[in-house]
């Protein structure tokens, strides 16, 4: 074989080797990228749910089948890249377990669950942001139902947040898309200070029972019906910029409401300056 032939053969061998190495490397990358979900295991190795990871957002979603502390995430290799963890189906505080799984403590920790759709009441999603101490109630169902149901008169309500670890920690609630709310929605949210909504038009007079709410802002509410804020002794500020009428005893017993402003109406319907 001449020199030209030998050089051609060596060039071919080198090319094949390079292509093989590239294929191997590419295969490894593709395999790693394809691992976007797996099982959640407890300390005994039993499956207690599934995890999924979104490479585009660096969000990790943990969907539990029971309220158990996680000990391992099978096949999960993105712990250090995770910027947000969304927990579903677990009412325990799993912060310590996530640290043990090498998820950065700087990652946002959110708990999420469904708000069931029942007769005359709209379905939705609730989300609790641990670091912000804020729960958001978002209406997702379409149709003519716009309300949140009476939390303690419906058996399905007990699947929401009544047994969640964070009830006493919540300081702020945001209501998005719902126009009405029933009684006891925030039952035992003893640390609740602020409630905001740009969609609420009316609510049950016992919506804020067993809370210590201080600030309420309902920017779309036109009429504050009778007794709606009756007896809220800790209430300090109310923002109702769209309100044109207030009915009987709306602010009765609100001992801490000391500085009326243009957003607060007297019970006769006159705007106080």
C-alpha positions in Angstrom: 0.0 0.0 0.0 1.4 3.4 -1.0 1.9 6.4 1.3 -1.3 8.0 0.0 -3.3 4.9 0.7 -1.9 4.6 4.3 -2.7 8.2 5.0 -6.2 7.7 3.7 -6.7 4.6 5.9 -5.4 6.4 9.0 -7.6 9.4 8.3 -10.6 7.0 8.1 -9.7 5.3 11.3 -9.3 8.7 13.1 -12.7 9.9 11.7 -14.5 6.7 12.8 -12.9 7.1 16.3 -14.0 10.7 16.6 -17.6 9.9 15.4 -17.8 7.1 17.9 -16.7 9.3 20.8 -19.1 12.0 19.8 -21.9 9.5 19.6 -21.1 8.1 23.0 -21.0 11.6 24.5 -24.2 12.7 22.8 -25.9 9.5 23.9 -25.0 10.2 27.5 -26.3 13.8 27.3 -29.5 12.7 25.7 -30.0 10.0 28.3 -29.4 12.5 31.1 -31.8 15.0 29.6 -34.5 12.4 29.2 -34.5 11.7 32.9 -37.2 14.3 33.8 -39.3 12.2 36.3 -39.0 9.4 38.8 -40.2 8.0 42.1 -40.1 9.5 45.5 -39.0 7.0 48.2 -39.3 7.1 52.0 -36.5 6.0 54.4 -37.5 2.3 53.9 -37.2 2.6 50.1 -41.0 2.4 49.5 -42.5 4.6 46.8 -44.5 7.5 48.2 -45.0 9.5 45.0 -43.4 10.8 41.9 -41.1 13.8 41.0 -40.8 15.7 37.8 -38.3 18.3 36.7 -38.7 21.1 34.2 -35.3 21.9 32.6 -36.6 25.2 31.1 -37.6 26.7 34.5 -35.5 24.6 36.9 -38.7 23.8 38.8 -39.1 20.5 40.7 -42.6 19.2 41.4 -43.1 16.5 44.1 -46.5 14.8 43.9 -47.1 12.6 47.0 -49.5 9.8 47.5 -49.3 10.2 51.3 -48.0 12.7 53.9 -44.5 11.2 54.5 -41.1 12.8 54.6 -39.1 12.0 51.5 -35.7 10.3 51.8 -34.7 9.9 48.1 -35.6 11.0 44.6 -34.8 8.1 42.2 -32.6 9.3 39.3 -32.8 13.0 40.2 -29.5 14.8 39.3 -30.6 18.4 39.2 -30.8 19.2 43.0 -28.2 22.0 42.9 -29.9 23.7 39.9 -33.4 23.7 41.4 -34.8 27.1 42.0 -38.4 26.2 43.0 -40.0 23.1 44.6 -43.8 22.6 44.3 -45.3 20.1 46.7 -48.6 18.4 46.1 -50.4 15.9 48.3 -48.3 16.3 51.4 -49.4 18.3 54.4 -46.0 18.1 56.2 -43.2 20.7 56.3 -40.5 18.9 54.2 -37.9 21.7 54.3 -35.4 19.7 56.3 -35.8 16.7 54.0 -35.1 18.8 51.0 -31.9 20.1 52.5 -30.8 16.5 53.0 -31.5 15.8 49.3 -29.1 18.7 48.4 -31.8 21.0 47.2 -30.5 24.6 47.8 -32.1 26.3 50.8 -32.5 29.3 48.5 -35.0 27.4 46.3 -38.6 28.6 46.7 -40.9 26.1 48.5 -44.5 26.1 47.4 -47.4 23.9 48.5 -50.2 23.4 46.1 -53.6 21.7 46.0 -57.0 21.7 44.3 -60.1 23.7 45.3 -62.9 21.2 44.4 -65.7 22.4 42.2 -69.1 21.7 43.8 -72.6 22.9 43.2 -72.7 26.7 42.7 -69.0 26.9 43.6 -66.0 27.2 41.3 -63.0 24.9 41.2 -59.5 26.3 41.4 -56.0 25.9 42.8 -54.5 27.1 46.1 -50.8 27.8 46.4 -48.9 28.6 49.6 -45.5 30.3 49.3 -43.5 29.3 52.4 -41.0 32.1 52.4 -43.6 34.8 51.6 -46.1 33.3 54.1 -48.8 33.9 51.4 -51.6 31.7 50.2 -53.2 32.4 46.8 -56.6 31.1 45.8 -57.0 31.0 42.0 -60.3 30.2 40.2 -59.6 28.0 37.2 -63.0 26.6 36.2 -65.1 28.2 33.5 -68.8 28.8 33.5 -71.1 30.9 35.7 -69.9 29.7 39.1 -67.5 32.2 40.7 -67.7 31.4 44.4 -65.6 29.8 47.1 -67.8 27.4 49.2 -68.4 27.4 52.9 -65.3 25.6 54.0 -66.8 23.8 57.0 -70.3 22.9 55.7 -69.0 20.8 52.8 -67.2 17.4 53.4 -65.0 18.0 50.3 -63.7 21.2 51.8 -61.6 19.1 54.2 -59.3 18.1 51.3 -58.1 21.7 50.9 -55.9 23.1 53.7 -57.6 22.4 57.0 -54.9 20.0 58.1 -51.9 21.7 56.5 -48.9 22.5 58.8 -48.8 26.1 57.6 -52.3 27.3 58.8 -50.9 29.2 61.7 -48.1 30.7 59.6 -50.1 32.4 56.8 -49.9 36.1 57.0 -51.4 37.1 53.6 -54.1 35.7 51.4 -54.7 36.7 47.8 -58.0 35.8 46.1 -57.8 35.7 42.3 -60.9 35.2 40.1 -63.4 34.3 42.8 -66.2 36.8 43.3 -67.8 35.4 46.4 -66.7 33.4 49.4 -68.5 31.4 52.1 -67.9 31.1 55.8 -64.8 29.9 57.6 -62.6 29.9 54.5 -59.7 31.0 56.7 -60.8 29.1 59.8 -57.9 29.0 62.3 -55.5 31.1 60.2 -54.6 32.8 63.4 -51.6 34.7 61.9 -53.5 36.1 58.9 -53.0 39.9 58.7 -53.8 40.9 55.1 -56.4 39.8 52.5 -56.4 41.2 49.0 -58.6 40.7 45.9 -59.4 42.5 42.7 -62.3 40.2 41.9 -64.3 39.8 45.1 -67.9 41.3 45.0 -69.4 39.8 48.2 -68.5 37.4 51.0 -70.2 35.6 54.0 -70.1 37.5 57.2 -68.2 34.7 58.9 -65.5 34.5 56.2 -62.9 35.9 58.6 -64.0 34.1 61.7 -61.2 32.8 64.0 -58.6 35.1 62.3 -56.8 38.2 63.4 -57.0 40.0 60.1 -55.8 43.6 60.1 -55.9 44.7 56.5 -58.6 44.0 53.8 -58.4 45.3 50.2 -61.3 44.4 47.9 -60.9 46.7 44.9 -63.9 45.4 42.9 -66.5 45.4 45.7 -69.3 47.8 45.1 -71.7 47.1 48.0 -70.5 46.1 51.5 -73.5 44.1 52.7 -74.8 43.9 56.3 -72.6 42.5 59.0 -69.8 41.6 56.6 -67.0 42.8 58.9 -68.9 42.7 62.1 -66.8 41.9 65.2 -63.4 41.9 63.6 -61.7 43.6 66.5 -58.2 43.5 65.0 -59.2 45.1 61.7 -57.2 48.3 61.2 -57.5 49.3 57.5 -60.1 48.6 54.8 -59.6 49.5 51.1 -62.8 49.5 49.0 -62.2 52.0 46.3 -65.1 50.9 44.1 -67.7 50.8 47.0 -70.7 53.1 46.7 -72.8 51.7 49.6 -72.4 50.1 53.0 -75.3 48.3 54.7 -76.2 47.9 58.4 -73.6 47.0 61.0 -70.9 46.5 58.3 -68.2 47.8 60.7 -69.9 47.1 64.0 -67.4 46.0 66.6 -64.3 46.9 64.6 -62.6 48.4 67.6 -59.2 48.9 65.9 -60.5 50.6 62.8 -59.4 54.1 63.9 -58.7 56.2 60.8 -61.5 56.2 58.2 -60.4 57.4 54.7 -62.0 57.9 51.3 -62.1 54.1 50.8 -64.3 53.5 53.8 -67.9 54.3 53.8 -70.1 55.1 56.8 -73.1 52.9 57.4 -75.4 55.5 55.8 -73.5 55.2 52.5 -71.7 58.6 52.8 -68.1 58.6 51.9 -65.9 59.7 54.9 -63.0 62.0 54.1 
